[in-house]
């Protein structure tokens, strides 16, 4: 495939969007097959591995000079649901309106798959040979835990990643604005899944005779407390580096105010003053527990004696489920039972030496941008690859208006067309400079 016949990144992404890979059920096969055909036409050797035929993963490799270990690039092609969302443009049509491409997955994470694919195809067409091999994998099932994707590959086919020490994936490289300055966050770590079940109990009875202070009232108090109060403040090294980096770039008095976030006695008060931006920063400074599912009661005329509440808990790096339970019990009291239902350790913090390389690449690509370290509040497939000793950086170079970040997993997800070409060029620089 000559360079002039390589699809542009926007064309690639439009095609990827038009495959409905909503997970569940995923059905990523057609989407993976499309990417496989592009790489094969360009002369790449490819491998397709899947737990089932309907949910495969693609692995291919751009050979390097053998001067450095291979580097993994990974992106997932499954997307979250659009159910119960009202979109201005169809979520799987890939329409371009006023220079913006609309569709589910434009930001999470088919946009990453598109620019990674475009960069690798161009590099091969131009005869660019990186220091070490670039292994690219397009993954299934990230949005539902990776059982058919990264987790499957790590457990069943670790030989595909032999020698890899570092990876690039989702979670960073994106521009954000604070205090009139543009920053690029580079993910060095992510939080850990710690899902829990909270149970409240009380007397059951007939609905015609109100019972005060029982299970339903206890649930109300729990929800109110979780809504009003945060768990304790913890300043991790990456959060300190992020806040310090942002503060260093801002003028007085903004820089002084922001640095006070690092004083646990003032952190929560300042977060409340920062509004929406404070919500984002808050998740990097606390263990969190978000109420998500309530189960209780079977009949309208029966007062339930037991109600369970699902909690999406997220732990900061270095903390354990015992830490979460201790903090929640201190906040909620002893009149509730809390049990951990699912815990997945997170990856170790990524290497700062290679962070400086990525930061320099971004400075060169956008001299107005200021790179800063970043801790992702959610989880990515990085946690699975960490089991093979692979450290991951969130680095999908993307220039975005701040309001578009909120469309991830929400209605009207979209991406400026211009940033797809910019991101592709940044990745072509990255494959030549970022060594394993």
C-alpha positions in Angstrom: 0.0 0.0 0.0 1.6 3.2 -1.1 1.3 6.4 1.0 -1.1 8.0 -1.4 -3.5 5.1 -1.0 -3.4 5.0 2.8 -6.7 6.2 4.3 -6.5 9.6 6.1 -7.0 9.3 9.9 -10.5 10.9 9.6 -11.5 8.3 7.0 -10.2 5.5 9.2 -12.1 6.8 12.2 -15.3 7.3 10.2 -15.2 3.6 9.1 -14.4 2.4 12.6 -17.4 4.4 14.0 -19.7 2.7 11.5 -19.1 -0.7 13.1 -21.5 -0.9 16.0 -19.3 -2.5 18.6 -21.5 -1.5 21.6 -20.3 -3.7 24.6 -22.2 -5.8 25.5 -22.2 -7.7 23.2 -19.2 -6.2 21.5 -19.2 -8.0 18.2 -15.8 -6.5 17.3 -15.0 -9.1 14.6 -16.0 -6.9 11.5 -14.2 -3.9 12.9 -11.0 -5.9 13.6 -11.2 -7.5 10.2 -11.2 -4.1 8.6 -8.1 -3.1 10.4 -6.5 -6.4 9.6 -7.1 -5.9 5.9 -5.5 -2.4 6.0 -2.3 -3.8 7.7 -2.1 -6.8 5.4 -2.5 -4.6 2.3 0.4 -2.5 3.6 2.6 -5.6 4.0 2.3 -6.1 7.7 2.2 -9.6 9.2 -0.9 -9.9 11.5 -2.2 -12.2 14.1 -5.8 -12.6 15.1 -6.5 -14.1 18.6 -9.8 -14.3 20.3 -11.6 -16.1 23.1 -14.5 -16.4 20.6 -14.7 -15.8 16.9 -17.1 -12.9 17.5 -14.6 -11.0 19.8 -11.1 -11.2 18.3 -8.0 -9.0 18.9 -5.5 -7.9 16.3 -1.8 -7.9 16.8 0.7 -6.6 14.3 4.3 -5.3 14.3 6.3 -2.5 12.7 9.8 -4.0 12.7 12.6 -1.8 14.3 16.3 -1.6 14.1 16.9 -3.9 17.0 18.5 -1.2 19.1 15.9 -1.2 21.8 13.2 -3.5 23.2 9.8 -3.4 21.5 7.1 -0.9 22.6 3.5 -1.8 22.8 0.8 0.5 21.4 -2.7 -0.5 22.4 -6.3 0.7 21.7 -9.7 -0.9 22.1 -12.5 -0.9 19.5 -15.5 -1.7 21.7 -17.6 1.2 22.9 -20.2 1.9 25.6 -23.9 2.0 25.0 -25.8 4.9 23.6 -29.1 3.7 25.1 -31.2 6.4 26.9 -29.0 9.1 25.3 -30.3 11.8 22.9 -27.8 12.6 20.2 -27.8 15.6 17.9 -26.3 13.3 15.1 -26.5 9.5 14.8 -23.9 7.9 17.0 -22.8 5.3 14.4 -23.0 7.4 11.2 -19.6 9.1 11.4 -20.9 12.4 10.2 -18.7 15.5 9.9 -20.3 18.8 10.8 -18.4 22.1 10.8 -15.1 20.3 11.0 -16.1 18.0 13.9 -16.5 14.2 13.5 -19.4 12.9 15.6 -19.9 9.3 16.8 -19.5 6.9 19.7 -15.9 6.0 20.1 -14.4 9.1 18.6 -12.7 9.8 21.9 -13.0 6.5 23.6 -11.2 4.7 22.0 -11.6 4.3 18.3 -9.9 7.7 17.7 -6.8 6.2 19.3 -7.0 3.1 17.1 -7.4 5.3 14.0 -4.3 7.6 14.6 -2.2 4.7 15.7 -3.1 2.8 12.6 -2.5 5.8 10.4 0.9 6.5 11.9 2.1 2.9 11.5 0.9 2.7 7.9 2.6 6.0 7.0 5.8 5.0 8.8 6.0 1.8 6.8 5.2 3.6 3.5 7.9 6.2 4.2 10.5 3.6 5.2 10.7 4.8 8.8 12.3 2.2 11.0 12.0 2.8 14.8 14.7 1.9 17.3 12.7 -1.2 18.4 9.7 -3.0 17.1 6.3 -1.3 17.6 3.7 -3.9 18.5 0.2 -2.7 17.9 -2.9 -4.4 19.3 -6.5 -3.5 18.6 -8.4 -4.9 21.5 -11.9 -6.1 22.3 -13.9 -5.8 25.5 -12.0 -3.0 27.4 -15.3 -1.4 28.4 -16.5 -4.6 30.2 -13.3 -5.6 31.9 -11.1 -7.1 29.2 -12.1 -10.8 29.6 -12.2 -11.2 25.8 -9.4 -8.6 25.2 -6.3 -7.6 27.1 -6.9 -10.0 30.0 -7.3 -12.9 27.6 -4.2 -12.0 25.7 -2.1 -11.6 28.8 -3.3 -14.9 30.3 -3.4 -17.0 27.2 -0.8 -15.4 24.8 1.9 -13.6 26.8 4.4 -14.6 24.2 3.0 -12.0 21.9 4.5 -9.3 24.2 7.9 -10.9 25.0 10.5 -8.3 25.8 8.0 -5.4 26.1 8.7 -3.1 29.1 6.6 0.0 28.1 3.3 0.7 26.4 1.3 3.6 25.1 -2.5 3.7 25.4 -5.5 5.7 26.4 -5.8 8.0 29.4 -3.6 10.9 28.5 -2.0 13.1 25.8 -5.2 15.2 25.8 -5.2 19.0 26.2 -7.0 20.7 29.0 -7.3 24.4 29.9 -6.8 25.9 33.4 -6.3 29.5 34.2 -6.1 30.4 30.5 -3.2 28.0 30.0 -3.2 24.9 27.9 -1.9 21.7 29.5 -1.3 18.2 28.2 -1.9 15.5 30.7 0.3 12.4 30.4 -1.0 9.4 32.4 1.6 7.9 34.6 -0.9 5.8 36.7 -4.5 4.9 37.3 -6.7 4.1 40.2 -7.8 0.6 41.2 -11.2 -1.1 41.0 -12.7 -1.8 44.4 -16.4 -2.5 43.9 -18.4 -3.1 47.0 -21.8 -4.1 48.3 -23.3 -2.1 51.2 -26.2 -3.5 53.1 -28.6 -1.8 55.5 -31.2 -3.7 57.5 -34.2 -2.9 59.6 -37.7 -4.1 60.6 -39.9 -5.2 57.7 -43.6 -4.5 57.8 -46.9 -3.6 56.1 -46.7 -0.5 54.0 -49.9 0.9 55.5 -48.1 1.4 58.9 -44.9 3.5 58.4 -41.8 2.3 60.2 -39.4 5.1 60.9 -35.6 4.8 61.1 -35.5 1.4 59.3 -33.7 0.2 56.2 -35.0 2.8 53.8 -34.2 5.7 56.2 -30.8 4.2 56.8 -30.2 4.1 53.1 -31.2 7.7 52.7 -28.7 8.7 55.4 -25.9 6.7 53.6 -26.7 8.4 50.3 -26.8 11.8 51.8 -23.5 11.3 53.6 -21.8 10.1 50.4 -23.2 13.0 48.5 -22.0 15.7 51.0 -18.7 14.3 52.3 -15.5 13.0 50.8 -13.2 10.3 52.0 -9.9 11.5 53.5 -7.4 13.4 51.4 -4.3 11.6 50.1 -1.5 13.4 48.2 0.2 10.8 46.0 3.4 11.6 44.2 1.8 11.8 40.8 -1.0 14.1 42.1 1.7 16.3 43.7 3.6 16.5 40.4 0.5 17.3 38.4 -0.7 20.1 40.7 2.8 21.5 41.1 3.3 21.5 37.4 0.0 23.3 36.7 0.7 25.9 39.5 4.2 26.6 38.2 2.7 27.7 34.9 -0.1 30.0 36.4 0.3 33.6 37.5 -0.3 34.9 41.0 -2.7 34.5 42.8 -3.9 31.4 40.9 -0.6 29.6 41.5 -0.7 30.1 45.2 -4.3 29.0 45.5 -3.7 25.8 43.5 -0.7 24.8 45.6 -3.0 24.9 48.7 -4.7 21.8 47.3 -1.5 20.0 48.5 -2.4 21.0 52.1 -4.8 18.4 53.3 -6.4 20.8 55.8 -7.5 23.0 52.9 -7.9 20.6 50.0 -11.6 19.9 50.2 -12.6 23.5 50.7 -10.6 24.6 47.7 -12.0 21.8 45.5 -15.5 23.0 46.3 -14.5 26.5 45.1 -13.1 25.1 41.8 -16.5 23.8 40.6 -16.4 21.3 37.7 -12.6 21.4 37.6 -12.5 20.6 41.3 -14.6 17.5 40.7 -12.0 16.1 38.3 -9.1 17.0 40.6 -10.9 15.5 43.6 -10.8 12.0 42.2 -7.0 12.3 42.1 -6.8 13.2 45.7 -9.2 10.8 47.4 -10.3 7.2 47.4 -13.9 7.3 46.1 -17.1 5.4 46.4 -20.0 6.2 44.0 -23.5 4.8 44.6 -24.6 3.1 41.4 -27.2 0.3 42.1 -30.0 0.0 44.7 -31.8 -3.3 45.3 -34.5 -3.7 47.8 -38.2 -4.3 48.2 -40.5 -6.6 46.1 -44.0 -5.1 46.6 -45.3 -1.6 47.1 -47.2 -2.6 50.2 -44.3 -4.3 52.0 -41.6 -2.2 53.8 -38.3 -3.9 53.0 -36.2 -5.2 55.8 -33.0 -5.3 53.8 -31.6 -3.0 51.0 -28.3 -3.3 49.2 -26.4 -0.5 47.5 -23.7 -1.1 44.9 -20.7 1.1 45.3 -18.2 1.8 42.5 -15.1 2.2 44.6 -11.8 3.4 43.2 -8.5 3.3 45.1 -5.5 5.5 44.7 -2.2 3.7 43.9 -0.7 2.1 46.9 -4.0 1.7 48.8 -5.8 -1.6 49.5 -9.4 -2.7 50.0 -8.8 -2.7 53.7 -8.0 1.0 53.5 -11.3 1.6 51.6 -13.4 -0.3 54.1 -11.7 1.5 57.0 -12.4 5.0 55.5 -16.0 4.1 54.6 -16.8 2.8 58.0 -15.4 5.8 59.6 -17.6 8.0 57.4 -20.8 5.9 57.6 -20.7 4.3 61.0 -21.2 0.8 62.1 -24.9 0.5 61.2 -24.1 -0.7 57.7 -22.4 -3.9 56.4 -19.8 -3.3 53.6 -18.2 -6.1 51.6 -15.7 -6.0 48.7 -17.1 -7.8 45.7 -14.4 -7.1 43.1 -10.8 -5.8 43.5 -8.3 -5.4 40.7 -4.9 -4.1 41.5 -3.6 -1.2 39.4 -0.4 -0.9 37.5 2.7 0.5 39.2 3.5 4.1 38.4 5.3 4.6 35.1 8.9 5.6 34.6 9.6 9.3 34.9 12.6 9.2 32.5 10.4 8.2 29.6 7.7 10.7 30.7 10.3 13.4 29.9 10.6 12.1 26.4 6.8 12.2 25.8 6.6 15.7 27.4 9.3 16.9 25.0 7.5 15.5 22.0 4.4 17.4 23.0 6.3 20.6 23.6 7.8 20.3 20.1 4.3 19.6 18.6 2.6 22.5 20.4 5.0 25.0 22.0 2.0 26.7 23.8 1.2 23.4 25.6 2.5 22.5 29.0 2.8 18.8 29.7 2.0 17.6 33.3 1.8 14.1 34.9 -1.6 12.7 35.4 -3.4 10.1 37.4 -6.5 8.6 35.7 -9.5 8.3 38.0 -10.8 5.3 36.0 -9.0 2.1 34.8 -7.7 1.1 31.4 -6.2 -2.1 29.9 -2.9 -1.0 31.4 -3.7 -3.0 34.5 -3.8 -6.2 32.5 -0.5 -5.6 30.7 1.1 -4.7 34.1 0.8 -8.4 35.0 3.6 -8.9 32.4 5.7 -6.2 33.9 4.7 -3.6 31.3 4.5 0.0 32.4 1.9 2.1 30.6 1.7 5.7 29.7 -1.6 7.4 28.7 -0.6 9.1 25.5 -3.1 9.6 22.7 -2.1 13.1 21.4 -5.4 15.1 21.1 -6.2 18.8 21.0 -9.7 19.2 22.4 -12.0 22.0 23.5 -12.6 21.4 27.2 -16.3 20.8 26.8 -15.8 17.8 24.6 -14.1 15.8 27.4 -17.5 15.6 29.1 -18.9 13.7 26.0 -16.9 10.6 26.7 -19.4 7.8 27.6 -22.2 10.5 27.1 -24.3 11.8 24.3 -22.7 13.7 21.4 -19.2 12.3 21.7 -17.1 14.0 19.0 -13.7 15.0 18.0 -12.3 17.9 15.8 -11.1 16.5 12.4 -7.9 18.6 12.6 -6.7 17.0 15.7 -6.7 13.5 14.1 -4.0 14.6 11.6 -2.1 16.4 14.4 -2.2 13.3 16.6 -1.0 11.1 13.8 2.0 13.3 13.2 2.8 13.4 16.9 2.7 9.6 17.0 5.0 9.3 14.0 7.5 11.4 16.0 6.9 9.2 19.0 7.6 5.9 17.3 11.1 7.3 16.4 11.9 8.8 19.8 10.2 6.7 22.5 12.4 3.7 23.2 11.5 0.6 25.2 
